[in-house]
Amino acid sequence: MKILVAEDDELMLKMLEFRLRKDGHEVIVTHDGREALAKINELIPDLVITDIMMPYLSGLEIIGAVKKSYPNTMPVIIISGMGQESVVLEAFQLGADDYITKPFSPNELSVRVKRFDKAIIL
């Protein structure tokens, strides 16, 4: 599965990339929202994993753009250290498919991603 990861924290980005590649996925890494949106439109990934707070465009803006351009075809998982209920609700209202609060286990990420991998195969 081709997965785009948008994360401005370099250590978190490397951990996500390492784990997803170890699980056998093709990983596209981006460091900000503007770069993420450009790569999404250029490479059409199967899944997007994005942080909420990033430079240029937020994860919420990415969800909105993805769900407008690729409705029902490109799942989005939000990751964030912000545990605020209002942010989580807004992410889901915009169309987020899953939400993971930092810190999280790499195993949890693998399980959540696998759910979407099976959905795409079916």
C-alpha positions as CSV (number, residue, x, y, z in Angstrom):
1,M,0.0,0.0,0.0
2,K,1.3,3.5,-0.8
3,I,1.1,5.7,2.3
4,L,1.8,9.5,2.5
5,V,2.9,10.7,5.9
6,A,2.8,14.4,6.7
7,E,4.6,15.2,9.9
8,D,6.8,18.2,10.8
9,D,8.5,16.5,13.8
10,E,11.6,14.8,12.2
11,L,11.9,12.1,14.9
12,M,8.2,11.2,14.7
13,L,8.4,11.2,10.9
14,K,11.4,8.8,10.9
15,M,9.6,6.5,13.3
16,L,6.5,6.4,11.2
17,E,8.5,5.9,8.0
18,F,10.6,3.1,9.6
19,R,7.5,1.2,10.9
20,L,5.5,1.5,7.8
21,R,8.3,0.4,5.6
22,K,9.0,-2.5,7.9
23,D,5.3,-3.5,7.5
24,G,5.9,-3.6,3.7
25,H,4.4,-0.3,2.6
26,E,5.6,2.2,0.2
27,V,6.1,5.5,2.2
28,I,6.1,9.0,0.9
29,V,7.3,11.5,3.6
30,T,6.4,15.2,3.7
31,H,7.4,17.8,6.2
32,D,4.5,20.3,6.0
33,G,0.9,20.6,4.8
34,R,1.7,22.4,1.5
35,E,4.2,19.7,0.5
36,A,1.8,17.0,1.6
37,L,-1.1,18.3,-0.6
38,A,1.2,18.6,-3.6
39,K,2.4,15.0,-3.2
40,I,-1.1,13.7,-2.6
41,N,-2.3,15.2,-5.9
42,E,0.8,14.1,-7.8
43,L,1.2,10.5,-6.4
44,I,-2.4,9.6,-5.3
45,P,-1.6,7.5,-2.2
46,D,-3.8,4.8,-0.9
47,L,-3.8,6.3,2.6
48,V,-2.8,9.6,4.2
49,I,-1.4,9.9,7.7
50,T,-1.1,13.5,8.9
51,D,-0.3,15.5,12.0
52,I,-2.8,18.2,12.9
53,M,-0.4,21.1,13.6
54,M,2.0,21.7,10.7
55,P,3.4,24.6,8.8
56,Y,1.6,26.1,5.8
57,L,-1.5,23.9,5.9
58,S,-2.9,22.0,9.0
59,G,-3.9,18.4,9.1
60,L,-7.5,19.6,9.2
61,E,-7.1,21.5,5.9
62,I,-5.5,18.4,4.4
63,I,-8.5,16.3,5.4
64,G,-10.8,18.8,3.8
65,A,-8.9,18.9,0.6
66,V,-8.5,15.1,0.4
67,K,-12.2,14.4,1.1
68,K,-13.2,17.0,-1.5
69,S,-10.9,15.7,-4.3
70,Y,-11.0,12.0,-3.4
71,P,-14.3,11.3,-1.7
72,N,-14.5,7.8,-0.2
73,T,-11.3,6.6,-2.0
74,M,-8.5,7.9,0.2
75,P,-8.6,7.3,3.9
76,V,-7.0,9.8,6.3
77,I,-5.6,9.0,9.7
78,I,-4.9,12.0,12.0
79,I,-2.1,11.8,14.5
80,S,-1.7,14.6,17.1
81,G,-0.5,15.3,20.6
82,M,-3.6,17.4,21.1
83,G,-6.2,15.5,23.0
84,Q,-8.8,18.2,22.8
85,E,-12.2,16.8,22.1
86,S,-13.1,19.7,19.8
87,V,-10.2,19.1,17.5
88,V,-11.0,15.4,17.3
89,L,-14.6,16.1,16.5
90,E,-13.7,18.7,13.9
91,A,-11.3,16.1,12.2
92,F,-14.1,13.5,12.1
93,Q,-16.6,16.1,10.8
94,L,-14.2,16.9,8.0
95,G,-14.0,13.2,7.1
96,A,-11.1,11.8,9.0
97,D,-11.3,8.0,9.1
98,D,-9.2,7.5,12.3
99,Y,-7.4,9.4,15.0
100,I,-4.4,8.4,17.0
101,T,-3.2,10.5,20.0
102,K,0.5,10.9,20.5
103,P,2.4,9.2,22.1
104,F,1.3,5.9,20.6
105,S,2.8,2.5,20.0
106,P,4.2,1.6,16.6
107,N,2.2,-1.6,17.0
108,E,-1.0,0.4,17.3
109,L,-0.2,2.3,14.1
110,S,0.4,-1.0,12.3
111,V,-3.0,-2.4,13.4
112,R,-4.8,0.7,12.4
113,V,-3.1,0.9,9.0
114,K,-3.8,-2.8,8.4
115,R,-7.6,-2.1,8.8
116,F,-7.4,0.2,5.8
117,D,-5.2,-2.1,3.8
118,K,-7.8,-4.8,4.0
119,A,-10.6,-2.4,3.1
120,I,-8.7,-1.4,-0.1
121,I,-8.0,-5.0,-1.1
122,L,-11.7,-5.9,-0.7
